[in-house]
Amino acid sequence: MSATETGRQATLFPGESDEYRQARNDLLTAEMALRRQAEAVAEQRRALPPGGAVPDDYAFAEWDPATCGPRTVRLSELFEPGKDTLFVYSFMFNPDPSGRPLRSACPMCTSMMDGLDGELPHITQRISFAAATKAPVEVFHTHAHTRGWRNARLVSTAGTSYNRDYQAESDDAHQRPMANVFTRADGTIRHFWASELLLAPVEAGQNSRHVDFMWPLWAVLDSTPGGRPDWYPSLAYRS
């Protein structure tokens, strides 16, 4: 009997049956295979050749707390000193009930950022991060304040072609929740990776799951008997 098999035999919880333990051991084998596959995919991602050079040093709008108004910040300036990797998440706003464009925050994007904002002091030890939206930066800043975000750098891409260039917007101007990673070397900023699962061919019964890696909500629900219900997060809940 291998060490792994011995370890599995020793893993017992109160009251479980032999049937349960056998099924759980089979599941553990599948989980270990999934872990190996996840690392293999991550290694393949890290080995990507250089991506395309960014065509423009986009001029974004960022909220300036000193003036309580917008200021201009270039894509290149989102790279913090000493860091040559930048992660940009494209946050969606939808038209509000009155018809004004890009005023209503996406509940899904909000749920993800609610959790991610708390992790950013750790993430930004290694890389730079920004959340970008096509909505006015004033709208984004107000929403962030309402949610209690304290760490995310927020920018508006309005007036630039960034969303269209990096697949955060469809041909009909519909906003997409895309994640993009950029690198900087020898003075050149290049695109490294995007969450293209969102754009991949649709598979029956499969959600795109393109940004699940940064969203703990679904990972927690996946560990429960009910799994992922036919439910999506909301901006507020009744007590």
C-alpha positions as CSV (number, residue, x, y, z in Angstrom):
1,M,0.0,0.0,0.0
2,S,1.4,3.4,-1.0
3,A,1.9,6.3,1.4
4,T,-0.9,8.1,-0.3
5,E,-3.2,5.2,0.1
6,T,-2.2,4.7,3.7
7,G,-2.9,8.4,4.4
8,R,-6.4,8.0,2.9
9,Q,-7.1,5.0,5.0
10,A,-6.2,7.1,8.1
11,T,-8.5,9.9,7.1
12,L,-11.7,9.2,8.9
13,F,-14.5,11.5,10.3
14,P,-17.0,10.6,13.0
15,G,-19.8,8.3,11.9
16,E,-18.9,7.9,8.3
17,S,-19.7,4.7,6.5
18,D,-17.3,2.5,4.4
19,E,-19.4,3.5,1.4
20,Y,-18.8,7.2,2.1
21,R,-15.1,6.7,2.7
22,Q,-14.7,4.8,-0.6
23,A,-16.6,7.5,-2.5
24,R,-14.6,10.2,-0.8
25,N,-11.3,8.5,-1.6
26,D,-12.3,8.3,-5.3
27,L,-13.2,12.0,-5.2
28,L,-9.8,12.8,-3.6
29,T,-8.1,11.0,-6.5
30,A,-10.0,13.2,-8.9
31,E,-9.2,16.3,-6.8
32,M,-5.5,15.5,-6.9
33,A,-5.7,15.1,-10.7
34,L,-7.4,18.4,-11.0
35,R,-4.7,20.0,-8.9
36,R,-2.0,18.6,-11.1
37,Q,-3.9,19.9,-14.2
38,A,-4.4,23.3,-12.7
39,E,-0.7,23.6,-12.1
40,A,0.2,22.4,-15.6
41,V,-2.1,25.0,-17.1
42,A,-0.6,27.7,-14.9
43,E,2.9,26.6,-16.0
44,Q,1.7,26.7,-19.7
45,R,0.4,30.3,-19.1
46,R,3.6,31.4,-17.5
47,A,5.5,30.2,-20.6
48,L,3.5,32.2,-23.1
49,P,5.8,34.1,-25.6
50,P,5.7,37.9,-25.5
51,G,2.3,39.3,-26.4
52,G,1.5,42.2,-28.6
53,A,2.8,45.7,-27.8
54,V,0.1,48.0,-26.4
55,P,-0.8,50.4,-29.2
56,D,-1.4,53.4,-27.0
57,D,-0.5,54.7,-23.6
58,Y,-4.2,55.2,-22.8
59,A,-5.1,58.3,-20.9
60,F,-7.6,57.2,-18.1
61,A,-9.4,59.2,-15.5
62,E,-8.6,58.5,-11.9
63,W,-10.3,60.0,-8.8
64,D,-8.0,62.4,-7.0
65,P,-8.9,62.6,-3.3
66,A,-6.8,65.8,-3.0
67,T,-9.1,67.7,-5.3
68,C,-12.2,65.5,-5.1
69,G,-12.3,65.3,-8.8
70,P,-10.8,63.4,-11.8
71,R,-7.2,63.5,-12.8
72,T,-5.5,61.9,-15.9
73,V,-3.4,58.8,-15.4
74,R,-1.7,56.9,-18.2
75,L,-1.7,53.1,-18.5
76,S,2.1,53.2,-18.0
77,E,1.6,55.1,-14.7
78,L,-0.6,52.2,-13.3
79,F,2.6,50.2,-13.0
80,E,3.8,50.9,-9.5
81,P,7.5,51.6,-8.9
82,G,9.5,48.4,-9.0
83,K,6.7,46.3,-10.5
84,D,6.6,45.2,-14.1
85,T,3.3,43.3,-14.1
86,L,-0.1,45.0,-14.1
87,F,-3.5,43.3,-13.7
88,V,-6.5,45.2,-15.0
89,Y,-10.1,44.1,-14.3
90,S,-12.8,45.6,-16.5
91,F,-15.8,46.4,-14.2
92,M,-19.2,46.7,-15.8
93,F,-21.9,49.3,-15.3
94,N,-25.3,49.0,-16.9
95,P,-27.8,51.7,-17.9
96,D,-30.0,52.7,-14.9
97,P,-33.8,52.5,-15.0
98,S,-34.0,56.1,-16.2
99,G,-32.1,55.2,-19.3
100,R,-28.9,57.0,-18.4
101,P,-26.0,55.0,-19.7
102,L,-23.5,53.1,-17.5
103,R,-24.9,54.2,-14.1
104,S,-25.9,50.9,-12.5
105,A,-23.2,48.8,-11.1
106,C,-23.1,45.1,-12.1
107,P,-23.9,42.9,-9.0
108,M,-21.6,40.2,-10.2
109,C,-18.6,42.5,-10.7
110,T,-19.4,44.1,-7.3
111,S,-19.5,40.7,-5.5
112,M,-16.1,39.8,-6.9
113,M,-14.6,43.2,-6.1
114,D,-16.0,43.0,-2.5
115,G,-13.8,40.1,-1.8
116,L,-10.8,41.1,-4.0
117,D,-10.4,44.5,-2.4
118,G,-9.5,42.9,0.9
119,E,-6.8,40.8,-0.8
120,L,-5.2,43.7,-2.7
121,P,-2.7,44.6,0.1
122,H,-1.3,41.1,-0.4
123,I,-1.6,41.0,-4.2
124,T,0.1,44.3,-4.7
125,Q,3.2,43.1,-2.8
126,R,3.9,41.4,-6.1
127,I,2.1,43.1,-8.9
128,S,0.1,46.3,-9.7
129,F,-3.7,46.2,-9.9
130,A,-6.4,48.5,-11.3
131,A,-10.1,48.1,-11.8
132,A,-11.3,49.9,-15.0
133,T,-14.7,50.9,-16.2
134,K,-16.2,52.9,-19.1
135,A,-18.5,54.7,-16.7
136,P,-17.5,58.1,-15.3
137,V,-14.8,57.8,-12.7
138,E,-17.1,59.8,-10.3
139,V,-19.7,57.1,-10.6
140,F,-17.1,54.4,-9.9
141,H,-15.7,56.2,-6.9
142,T,-19.1,56.7,-5.4
143,H,-19.9,53.0,-5.8
144,A,-16.6,52.0,-4.3
145,H,-17.2,54.2,-1.3
146,T,-20.7,52.7,-0.8
147,R,-19.2,49.2,-0.8
148,G,-16.4,50.1,1.5
149,W,-13.6,49.3,-0.8
150,R,-10.3,50.8,0.5
151,N,-7.5,49.3,-1.7
152,A,-8.5,49.1,-5.3
153,R,-7.1,51.6,-7.8
154,L,-10.1,52.8,-9.9
155,V,-9.9,54.3,-13.3
156,S,-12.4,55.2,-16.1
157,T,-11.6,54.2,-19.7
158,A,-14.2,56.6,-21.1
159,G,-12.9,58.4,-24.2
160,T,-10.3,55.7,-25.0
161,S,-10.3,52.6,-27.2
162,Y,-9.1,50.4,-24.3
163,N,-12.3,48.5,-23.8
164,R,-12.7,47.7,-27.5
165,D,-9.0,46.9,-27.9
166,Y,-8.8,44.5,-25.0
167,Q,-12.2,42.8,-25.4
168,A,-13.9,44.5,-22.5
169,E,-16.6,45.7,-24.9
170,S,-18.4,43.9,-27.8
171,D,-19.0,45.4,-31.2
172,D,-22.4,46.7,-30.1
173,A,-20.7,48.5,-27.1
174,H,-22.0,45.9,-24.6
175,Q,-19.6,45.9,-21.6
176,R,-17.7,42.7,-20.7
177,P,-16.1,41.7,-17.4
178,M,-12.6,40.9,-18.8
179,A,-9.3,40.5,-16.9
180,N,-6.1,41.5,-18.7
181,V,-2.5,41.2,-17.6
182,F,0.2,43.5,-19.0
183,T,4.0,43.4,-18.6
184,R,6.6,46.0,-19.0
185,A,10.2,45.3,-20.2
186,D,12.8,47.5,-21.8
187,G,10.4,50.4,-21.9
188,T,7.7,48.4,-23.8
189,I,4.3,47.5,-22.4
190,R,2.9,44.2,-23.8
191,H,-0.3,42.3,-23.3
192,F,0.4,39.0,-21.6
193,W,-2.9,37.3,-21.0
194,A,-6.7,37.8,-20.9
195,S,-9.6,35.8,-19.5
196,E,-10.6,34.6,-22.9
197,L,-12.7,31.8,-21.6
198,L,-15.5,34.4,-21.7
199,L,-15.1,34.5,-25.5
200,A,-14.6,30.7,-26.0
201,P,-17.3,28.6,-27.7
202,V,-20.2,27.9,-25.4
203,E,-20.4,24.4,-24.0
204,A,-23.8,23.0,-22.8
205,G,-24.2,23.3,-19.1
206,Q,-21.0,25.3,-18.6
207,N,-20.7,28.8,-17.3
208,S,-17.7,30.6,-18.7
209,R,-16.0,30.7,-15.3
210,H,-13.4,33.0,-16.8
211,V,-12.8,35.0,-13.6
212,D,-13.6,32.4,-11.0
213,F,-10.0,32.3,-10.0
214,M,-10.3,35.7,-8.4
215,W,-13.8,35.2,-7.0
216,P,-14.1,33.1,-3.8
217,L,-17.9,33.0,-3.8
218,W,-18.2,30.1,-6.3
219,A,-15.3,28.1,-4.9
220,V,-17.0,28.0,-1.5
221,L,-20.4,27.1,-2.9
222,D,-18.8,24.4,-5.1
223,S,-17.7,22.6,-1.9
224,T,-21.3,22.2,-0.7
225,P,-24.1,19.7,-1.6
226,G,-26.1,22.4,-3.4
227,G,-23.2,23.5,-5.5
228,R,-23.8,26.5,-7.7
229,P,-27.5,27.2,-7.5
230,D,-29.6,29.0,-10.1
231,W,-28.8,32.2,-8.2
232,Y,-26.6,35.3,-8.7
233,P,-25.4,37.8,-6.1
234,S,-27.2,41.1,-5.5
235,L,-26.1,44.5,-4.5
236,A,-28.2,44.2,-1.3
237,Y,-30.1,41.5,0.6
238,R,-33.0,41.6,2.9
239,S,-32.2,40.9,6.5
